[in-house]
Amino acid sequence: MARMFEQVAAVTAMNLRSLPQRKWTSLATIVAVALVTGVLLAFLAMAHGFQATVAGTGAPDVIIALRKGSENEINSIISREQTLLLQEAPGIAKTADGKPLVSPELYVIVDGTKKSSGTKANLPLRGLGPLAPEVRRGIRVVSGRMFQPGTNELVVGRAVSKQFRGFELGAKIRLASQNWVVVGEFESGGTVFESEIWADVAVLQGLYQRGSSVQTVRARLTDPADLAKLQAYSEADPRLKLEIKAERDFYAGQSRNIGDLILYLGWPLAIAMSFGAIAGALNTMFASVDARTKEIATLRAIGFRGTPAFVGTMVESLILAAIGGVVGAIGTYLFFDGVSAATLGSNFTQVVFSLKLSWSLVLQGLILAVVIGLVGGVFPAWRAARVPLLAAFKEQ
């Protein structure tokens, strides 16, 4: 057994020392694997960043109420009577002066222009109730001020002002056939709220002729455990029958579908590209075996077995693939990690998020690279193990 390990080590060292003689074919394999790994990691970082932004939105002690059966806000409608009933529901927290912490909200879509491409995109314009800043935690106006109720004033999320034209502090903009002025910019810890524009709900109700209805109602609970009590209250009253969820759970569900879609695009594309990388690895390793046929046969003639040739060739293939994987991971981190992007969310509006590359994602990319090296090396390695002894006496 010790002799076998010595032979494997000797053949592997010989293979690696001969790499400079095949630098261009080896480099081509490294580049191909790096591209495959980079593409996969870019999609994984996109899905991870989107899910972190959307799933991290909301709080466990804030509920969102929608019409029964509605999967998203844009398809929901809640009457004024239902809003008033929710204000009297058990488990709803109150302000110091006894007002229920409830925010009826209207959610509409308006056009925005991307700074990067100049193209139009859907943006969410949310009408907020007067207690909305107290219902939500973690909202901080970083410049300007909050809008005044009853006016055509807007506050915009930081992601909106960064990605879209005309939403800078003090800017005047026309949305939904009305002139508006941006009076503030807010941040919410990188959540999906930073992709929204906020205005007074009463103004939007009049503008969109919604009467006294809204699409969702948000409320703060005295304790997250009161969610079940509130859901039972809604089911027991035939005037309500609303879909009531913890805000965090609602957004986690919204992120899952879009995140999965990004992954379903990324993995098939990476796998399709992998076939090209495997072909490159096969060419490289077959060329490596052909260039060392006489050396391998000579080793066989002096007592080396076929196994060391097989293992040595496999190690060479795996090392080239691993280098490609590392290069792809480093390139993805340098060029994509933290980069802002935008995609359609469940409400058909743009959600701005940052690509996030984690160690677990890098590990997935490296595993794919190693699989490419394994598949691309096994047939050349089998050929190396079966080099005939007579090849040692043939003229090159």
C-alpha positions as CSV (number, residue, x, y, z in Angstrom):
1,M,0.0,0.0,0.0
2,A,2.8,2.4,0.9
3,R,4.4,1.7,-2.5
4,M,1.1,2.5,-4.2
5,F,0.9,5.9,-2.5
6,E,4.5,6.6,-3.5
7,Q,3.7,5.8,-7.1
8,V,0.5,8.0,-7.0
9,A,2.5,10.9,-5.5
10,A,5.3,10.5,-8.2
11,V,2.9,10.5,-11.1
12,T,0.8,13.4,-9.7
13,A,3.9,15.5,-9.2
14,M,5.1,14.7,-12.8
15,N,1.7,15.8,-14.1
16,L,1.7,19.0,-12.2
17,R,5.3,19.9,-13.2
18,S,4.3,19.5,-16.8
19,L,1.5,22.0,-16.6
20,P,3.5,24.9,-18.0
21,Q,4.0,22.9,-21.2
22,R,0.2,23.0,-21.7
23,K,-0.4,26.4,-20.3
24,W,-2.9,27.6,-22.9
25,T,-5.1,24.6,-22.9
26,S,-5.0,24.5,-19.1
27,L,-5.8,28.3,-19.0
28,A,-8.8,27.7,-21.3
29,T,-10.2,25.0,-18.9
30,I,-9.7,27.4,-15.9
31,V,-11.5,30.2,-17.7
32,A,-14.4,28.0,-18.8
33,V,-14.9,26.7,-15.3
34,A,-14.6,30.2,-13.9
35,L,-17.3,31.5,-16.3
36,V,-19.7,28.7,-15.3
37,T,-19.0,29.3,-11.6
38,G,-19.4,33.0,-12.0
39,V,-22.7,32.8,-13.8
40,L,-24.1,30.4,-11.2
41,L,-22.9,32.5,-8.3
42,A,-24.3,35.7,-9.8
43,F,-27.8,34.1,-10.0
44,L,-27.5,32.7,-6.5
45,A,-26.3,36.1,-5.1
46,M,-29.3,37.7,-6.9
47,A,-31.8,35.3,-5.4
48,H,-30.2,35.5,-1.9
49,G,-30.1,39.3,-2.0
50,F,-33.8,39.5,-3.1
51,Q,-34.9,37.0,-0.5
52,A,-32.9,38.9,2.2
53,T,-34.5,42.2,1.2
54,V,-38.1,41.0,1.0
55,A,-38.1,38.3,3.7
56,G,-36.3,40.7,6.1
57,T,-39.2,43.1,5.8
58,G,-41.8,43.4,8.5
59,A,-42.1,42.6,12.1
60,P,-43.6,39.7,14.0
61,D,-45.8,42.0,16.1
62,V,-47.3,43.8,13.0
63,I,-50.1,42.2,11.1
64,I,-51.3,42.9,7.6
65,A,-55.0,42.3,6.8
66,L,-56.1,41.6,3.2
67,R,-59.3,40.5,1.5
68,K,-59.9,36.7,1.9
69,G,-58.0,34.8,-0.8
70,S,-55.8,37.7,-1.9
71,E,-52.2,36.7,-2.5
72,N,-50.9,40.3,-2.7
73,E,-51.9,43.8,-1.8
74,I,-52.8,45.0,-5.3
75,N,-55.7,42.4,-5.5
76,S,-57.1,43.2,-2.1
77,I,-59.9,45.6,-1.0
78,I,-61.1,46.4,2.5
79,S,-64.0,48.6,3.4
80,R,-64.1,51.4,5.9
81,E,-66.5,49.4,8.1
82,Q,-63.9,46.5,8.2
83,T,-61.2,49.0,9.1
84,L,-63.2,50.3,12.0
85,L,-63.9,46.7,13.2
86,L,-60.2,46.0,13.2
87,Q,-59.5,49.0,15.3
88,E,-61.8,47.5,18.0
89,A,-60.3,44.0,17.7
90,P,-58.6,42.3,20.6
91,G,-54.8,42.4,20.8
92,I,-54.4,45.7,18.9
93,A,-51.8,48.0,20.6
94,K,-52.7,51.6,21.4
95,T,-50.9,54.9,21.5
96,A,-50.4,56.7,24.8
97,D,-53.7,58.6,24.3
98,G,-55.6,55.4,23.5
99,K,-55.8,55.4,19.7
100,P,-55.5,51.9,18.1
101,L,-52.2,51.5,16.2
102,V,-53.9,50.8,12.9
103,S,-52.9,52.1,9.5
104,P,-55.3,51.7,6.5
105,E,-53.2,51.8,3.3
106,L,-53.8,52.1,-0.4
107,Y,-51.3,50.5,-2.9
108,V,-51.2,51.8,-6.5
109,I,-48.7,51.5,-9.3
110,V,-47.0,54.5,-11.0
111,D,-44.3,55.0,-13.6
112,G,-40.7,55.7,-12.8
113,T,-37.7,56.1,-15.1
114,K,-34.5,54.1,-14.3
115,K,-31.3,56.1,-14.1
116,S,-29.2,53.2,-15.5
117,S,-31.2,52.6,-18.7
118,G,-33.7,55.4,-19.1
119,T,-36.5,52.8,-19.4
120,K,-39.9,53.0,-17.6
121,A,-40.6,50.8,-14.7
122,N,-43.5,50.2,-12.2
123,L,-43.1,51.8,-8.8
124,P,-45.4,51.3,-5.8
125,L,-47.1,54.4,-4.5
126,R,-48.5,53.7,-1.0
127,G,-51.0,55.8,0.8
128,L,-50.5,55.7,4.5
129,G,-52.8,56.4,7.5
130,P,-51.7,59.0,10.0
131,L,-50.4,56.4,12.5
132,A,-48.3,54.5,10.0
133,P,-44.9,55.8,11.3
134,E,-45.9,54.4,14.8
135,V,-47.2,51.1,13.4
136,R,-43.9,50.4,11.6
137,R,-40.6,50.2,13.4
138,G,-37.2,51.0,11.9
139,I,-38.4,53.7,9.6
140,R,-36.1,56.7,9.7
141,V,-36.4,59.9,7.7
142,V,-32.8,60.6,6.7
143,S,-33.3,63.9,4.9
144,G,-36.2,66.3,4.7
145,R,-39.4,65.5,6.6
146,M,-42.5,63.3,6.6
147,F,-45.4,64.4,4.3
148,Q,-48.2,66.6,5.6
149,P,-51.7,64.9,5.6
150,G,-54.0,66.3,2.9
151,T,-51.2,67.6,0.6
152,N,-49.6,66.3,-2.6
153,E,-46.3,65.6,-0.8
154,L,-44.2,62.5,-1.1
155,V,-41.5,60.8,0.9
156,V,-39.4,58.2,-1.0
157,G,-37.4,55.2,0.0
158,R,-33.6,55.5,-0.3
159,A,-33.6,52.8,-3.0
160,V,-36.0,54.8,-5.1
161,S,-34.0,57.9,-5.0
162,K,-30.8,56.0,-6.0
163,Q,-32.3,54.0,-8.8
164,F,-34.9,56.3,-10.4
165,R,-34.8,59.8,-11.9
166,G,-36.7,62.7,-10.5
167,F,-37.1,61.6,-6.9
168,E,-34.4,63.7,-5.3
169,L,-35.3,65.8,-2.2
170,G,-37.2,68.9,-3.3
171,A,-37.9,67.5,-6.8
172,K,-41.3,68.1,-8.4
173,I,-42.8,65.2,-10.3
174,R,-46.0,64.3,-12.0
175,L,-47.6,61.1,-11.0
176,A,-51.1,59.9,-11.7
177,S,-52.1,63.1,-13.4
178,Q,-51.1,65.2,-10.4
179,N,-48.1,67.3,-9.5
180,W,-46.2,66.2,-6.4
181,V,-43.2,67.4,-4.4
182,V,-40.7,65.2,-2.7
183,V,-40.3,66.4,0.8
184,G,-38.4,63.6,2.4
185,E,-36.3,60.4,2.0
186,F,-36.4,57.5,4.4
187,E,-34.6,54.3,5.0
188,S,-35.8,51.1,6.6
189,G,-32.8,48.9,7.1
190,G,-32.6,47.8,3.5
191,T,-36.1,46.3,3.5
192,V,-38.6,46.3,0.6
193,F,-40.1,49.5,2.0
194,E,-37.1,51.4,0.6
195,S,-38.4,50.6,-2.9
196,E,-41.7,52.5,-2.2
197,I,-43.1,56.0,-2.5
198,W,-45.3,57.2,0.4
199,A,-48.2,59.7,0.4
200,D,-51.3,60.5,2.4
201,V,-53.9,57.8,2.0
202,A,-56.8,60.3,1.9
203,V,-55.3,62.1,-1.0
204,L,-54.8,58.9,-3.0
205,Q,-58.4,57.7,-2.2
206,G,-59.7,60.9,-3.8
207,L,-57.3,60.8,-6.7
208,Y,-58.1,57.2,-7.6
209,Q,-61.8,57.5,-6.7
210,R,-61.6,54.7,-4.1
211,G,-64.1,56.3,-1.8
212,S,-63.3,55.2,1.8
213,S,-61.9,51.8,0.9
214,V,-58.3,50.7,1.1
215,Q,-56.4,47.6,0.1
216,T,-54.7,46.6,3.3
217,V,-54.7,47.4,6.9
218,R,-51.6,47.2,9.1
219,A,-51.8,47.1,12.9
220,R,-49.4,46.6,15.7
221,L,-50.1,43.9,18.2
222,T,-49.6,44.2,22.0
223,D,-47.8,40.8,21.7
224,P,-47.0,38.6,18.7
225,A,-49.0,35.8,20.4
226,D,-52.1,37.8,19.9
227,L,-52.1,37.0,16.2
228,A,-54.2,33.8,16.7
229,K,-56.7,35.7,18.8
230,L,-57.1,38.4,16.1
231,Q,-57.5,35.7,13.4
232,A,-60.2,34.0,15.4
233,Y,-61.9,37.4,15.9
234,S,-61.9,37.9,12.1
235,E,-63.3,34.5,11.3
236,A,-66.0,34.8,13.9
237,D,-67.4,38.1,12.5
238,P,-69.1,37.6,9.1
239,R,-68.4,41.3,8.3
240,L,-64.7,40.7,8.4
241,K,-63.5,37.3,7.2
242,L,-60.1,38.8,6.3
243,E,-56.8,37.2,5.5
244,I,-54.7,38.2,8.5
245,K,-51.0,37.4,8.6
246,A,-47.9,38.5,10.5
247,E,-46.2,41.0,8.3
248,R,-42.9,39.1,8.4
249,D,-44.6,35.9,7.3
250,F,-46.4,37.7,4.5
251,Y,-43.2,39.1,3.0
252,A,-41.4,35.8,3.5
253,G,-44.0,34.1,1.4
254,Q,-43.8,36.9,-1.2
255,S,-40.0,36.5,-1.5
256,R,-40.1,32.7,-1.9
257,N,-41.7,32.6,-5.3
258,I,-39.5,35.2,-6.9
259,G,-36.4,33.8,-5.3
260,D,-37.2,30.4,-6.6
261,L,-37.8,31.7,-10.1
262,I,-34.3,33.3,-10.1
263,L,-32.8,30.0,-9.0
264,Y,-34.8,28.1,-11.6
265,L,-33.2,30.3,-14.2
266,G,-29.7,30.3,-12.8
267,W,-29.1,26.6,-12.2
268,P,-30.3,25.4,-15.7
269,L,-28.2,28.0,-17.4
270,A,-25.1,27.1,-15.3
271,I,-25.7,23.4,-16.0
272,A,-26.0,24.1,-19.7
273,M,-22.8,26.0,-19.7
274,S,-21.2,23.2,-17.7
275,F,-21.3,20.9,-20.8
276,G,-19.1,23.4,-22.6
277,A,-16.7,23.5,-19.6
278,I,-16.6,19.7,-19.4
279,A,-15.8,19.5,-23.2
280,G,-12.9,21.9,-22.6
281,A,-11.7,19.9,-19.6
282,L,-11.9,16.7,-21.7
283,N,-9.8,18.3,-24.5
284,T,-7.2,19.6,-22.0
285,M,-6.9,16.3,-20.2
286,F,-6.8,14.1,-23.3
287,A,-4.0,16.5,-24.6
288,S,-2.2,16.1,-21.3
289,V,-2.4,12.3,-21.6
290,D,-1.3,12.3,-25.2
291,A,1.7,14.5,-24.4
292,R,2.8,12.1,-21.6
293,T,2.0,8.8,-23.3
294,K,5.7,7.8,-23.5
295,E,6.4,8.8,-19.9
296,I,3.4,6.9,-18.6
297,A,4.3,3.8,-20.6
298,T,7.9,4.0,-19.3
299,L,6.7,4.2,-15.7
300,R,4.5,1.1,-16.5
301,A,7.5,-0.7,-17.9
302,I,9.5,-0.2,-14.7
303,G,6.8,-1.5,-12.4
304,F,4.2,1.3,-12.0
305,R,0.6,0.2,-12.2
306,G,-2.3,1.9,-14.0
307,T,-3.9,3.2,-10.9
308,P,-1.2,6.0,-10.2
309,A,-1.7,7.2,-13.8
310,F,-5.5,7.3,-13.3
311,V,-5.3,9.1,-10.0
312,G,-2.6,11.6,-11.2
313,T,-4.7,12.6,-14.2
314,M,-7.8,13.0,-12.1
315,V,-5.9,15.1,-9.6
316,E,-4.7,17.4,-12.4
317,S,-8.2,17.8,-13.7
318,L,-9.7,18.5,-10.3
319,I,-6.9,21.1,-9.5
320,L,-7.6,23.0,-12.8
321,A,-11.3,22.9,-12.1
322,A,-10.9,24.0,-8.5
323,I,-8.7,26.9,-9.6
324,G,-11.4,27.9,-12.1
325,G,-14.0,27.7,-9.4
326,V,-12.0,30.0,-7.0
327,V,-11.3,32.5,-9.8
328,G,-15.0,32.5,-10.7
329,A,-16.0,33.0,-7.0
330,I,-13.5,35.9,-6.6
331,G,-14.6,37.5,-9.8
332,T,-18.3,37.3,-8.7
333,Y,-17.5,38.8,-5.3
334,L,-15.4,41.7,-6.8
335,F,-17.9,42.6,-9.5
336,F,-21.3,41.7,-8.1
337,D,-21.4,41.5,-4.3
338,G,-23.3,44.5,-3.0
339,V,-24.3,45.7,-6.5
340,S,-27.9,47.2,-6.6
341,A,-30.4,45.5,-8.9
342,A,-34.1,45.7,-9.4
343,T,-36.7,43.1,-10.3
344,L,-40.5,42.8,-10.4
345,G,-42.0,41.8,-7.1
346,S,-45.3,40.0,-6.5
347,N,-47.2,43.2,-6.9
348,F,-45.7,43.8,-10.4
349,T,-43.6,46.7,-9.1
350,Q,-39.9,47.1,-8.9
351,V,-38.1,45.9,-5.8
352,V,-34.6,47.3,-5.4
353,F,-32.1,45.0,-3.6
354,S,-28.4,44.3,-3.4
355,L,-26.7,41.1,-4.6
356,K,-25.4,39.2,-1.6
357,L,-22.7,36.4,-1.9
358,S,-22.4,34.2,1.2
359,W,-19.9,31.4,2.0
360,S,-22.7,28.8,1.5
361,L,-23.3,30.1,-2.0
362,V,-19.6,30.0,-2.8
363,L,-19.5,26.4,-1.6
364,Q,-22.2,25.5,-4.1
365,G,-20.2,27.1,-6.9
366,L,-17.0,25.3,-5.9
367,I,-18.9,22.0,-5.8
368,L,-20.1,22.6,-9.3
369,A,-16.5,23.3,-10.4
370,V,-15.3,20.1,-8.8
371,V,-18.0,18.1,-10.5
372,I,-16.9,19.6,-13.9
373,G,-13.3,18.6,-13.1
374,L,-14.4,15.1,-12.1
375,V,-16.5,14.4,-15.2
376,G,-14.0,16.1,-17.5
377,G,-11.1,14.0,-16.0
378,V,-12.5,10.5,-15.6
379,F,-12.3,9.4,-19.3
380,P,-8.8,10.8,-19.9
381,A,-7.7,9.2,-16.6
382,W,-9.1,5.9,-17.7
383,R,-7.1,6.2,-21.0
384,A,-3.9,7.1,-19.1
385,A,-4.4,4.0,-16.9
386,R,-4.6,1.8,-20.1
387,V,-1.5,3.2,-22.0
388,P,0.2,0.1,-23.5
389,L,3.7,-0.7,-22.5
390,L,4.9,-0.7,-26.1
391,A,4.2,3.0,-26.2
392,A,7.5,3.5,-24.3
393,F,9.5,2.3,-27.2
394,K,7.7,4.3,-30.0
395,E,9.3,7.4,-31.4
396,Q,7.5,10.6,-30.6
